[in-house]
Amino acid sequence: MNQRHIVAVIVIIIAIGVVISTLVNSSTYADFSTAQKHSGSECQIIGMLNRHKPIGYNAMEKVNRFSFFMKDKEGSEMKVIYNGSKPQDFEKCDQVVISGYATDSVFYAKTLLLKCPSKYNDKKIPMTFNKKQFEAR
């Protein structure tokens, strides 16, 4: 075999490996009803924290476990249990992206991603300056 053929085969094998690993590790975006229909399959859900229901967290009992209620984009609500530390300012988040699997009544999140409001959106900084100070430079 020619050396070019060997390199080409190696490149093709690496490309196939990358494509397969991308497909295996990817999970789909869904809502709670779809996640319940495919119970046990990993999926990602985008939603909003329900601030009217309690957040279950007791640092003295279980530091790396907390629960909350979340509404998906379709309006369905489900209790979410996350086995990890509670993020700081969790209550202030605008949007939550969870990845995990659902049962009939609970979604078990493996990962948790928060989208919090920007601190720069509401503040308008006036662009004023003293003309004399500017010219002195």
C-alpha positions in Angstrom: 0.0 0.0 0.0 1.1 3.5 -0.8 1.8 5.9 2.1 -0.9 8.2 0.8 -3.5 5.5 0.9 -2.6 4.7 4.5 -3.0 8.4 5.5 -6.3 8.6 3.7 -7.6 5.5 5.5 -6.6 6.9 8.8 -8.3 10.3 8.1 -11.5 8.5 7.1 -11.5 6.4 10.2 -11.0 9.4 12.4 -13.8 11.3 10.6 -16.2 8.4 11.1 -15.3 8.2 14.8 -16.0 11.9 15.2 -19.4 11.6 13.5 -20.4 8.6 15.5 -19.4 10.1 18.9 -21.3 13.3 18.0 -24.5 11.3 17.3 -24.2 9.1 20.4 -23.6 12.0 22.8 -26.3 14.3 21.4 -29.6 14.5 23.1 -32.8 16.1 21.7 -34.7 19.0 23.0 -38.2 18.0 24.1 -41.0 18.9 26.4 -42.1 17.1 29.6 -44.8 15.1 27.8 -42.3 13.8 25.2 -39.8 13.0 27.9 -42.4 11.0 29.8 -43.4 9.1 26.7 -39.7 8.1 26.1 -39.1 7.4 29.8 -35.4 6.4 30.4 -34.1 8.2 27.3 -32.0 11.3 27.9 -33.3 14.6 26.6 -33.0 18.3 27.2 -35.8 20.5 28.2 -35.9 24.3 28.2 -38.2 26.0 30.6 -38.9 28.5 33.3 -38.6 28.1 37.1 -42.0 28.2 38.8 -41.3 30.7 41.6 -44.7 30.2 43.2 -43.8 26.6 44.3 -41.1 25.8 46.9 -37.5 25.0 46.1 -36.6 21.9 48.1 -33.1 22.4 49.5 -31.7 21.5 52.9 -27.9 22.0 53.2 -27.8 20.2 56.5 -29.5 17.1 55.2 -28.3 16.7 51.6 -25.9 19.2 50.3 -25.8 17.9 46.7 -29.5 17.5 46.1 -32.3 19.9 45.5 -35.6 20.0 43.8 -37.8 22.6 42.1 -40.8 22.9 39.8 -40.3 23.9 36.2 -42.7 24.7 33.3 -41.6 23.8 29.8 -42.3 25.9 26.7 -45.7 24.0 26.2 -46.8 25.1 29.7 -46.5 21.6 31.3 -45.1 21.5 34.8 -43.0 18.9 36.5 -40.9 18.4 39.6 -37.2 18.3 38.8 -34.6 16.7 41.1 -31.0 17.6 40.5 -28.2 15.7 42.3 -25.7 18.5 42.5 -25.0 21.7 44.4 -27.6 24.4 44.2 -26.4 27.2 42.0 -26.0 30.7 43.5 -28.8 33.0 42.6 -30.9 30.1 41.3 -34.1 31.9 42.2 -33.2 34.8 39.9 -32.8 32.8 36.7 -34.9 33.6 33.6 -34.6 30.3 31.9 -33.4 26.8 32.9 -32.1 24.1 30.5 -32.0 20.6 32.1 -30.7 17.4 30.7 -31.7 14.0 32.0 -34.6 11.6 32.0 -38.2 11.6 33.1 -40.4 9.1 35.0 -44.2 9.4 35.4 -44.0 12.2 38.0 -40.4 13.5 38.3 -37.6 14.6 35.9 -34.1 13.6 37.1 -31.7 16.2 35.8 -28.1 15.2 35.2 -27.0 18.7 34.1 -28.4 22.1 34.8 -27.8 25.3 32.9 -29.2 28.7 34.0 -29.8 31.8 31.9 -29.9 34.7 34.3 -31.0 38.2 33.5 -28.2 40.5 32.4 -27.2 43.2 34.8 -26.6 45.5 31.9 -30.1 45.5 30.3 -31.9 47.7 32.7 -29.2 50.3 33.4 -28.6 53.0 30.9 -25.3 54.7 31.4 -25.4 58.3 30.3 -22.7 59.2 27.9 -21.9 62.7 29.2 -18.5 64.3 29.6 -17.1 67.6 30.5 -15.9 69.3 27.3 -13.1 71.1 29.0 -11.8 67.9 30.6 -11.9 66.2 27.3 -10.0 69.0 25.5 -7.4 69.2 28.2 -6.2 65.7 27.4 
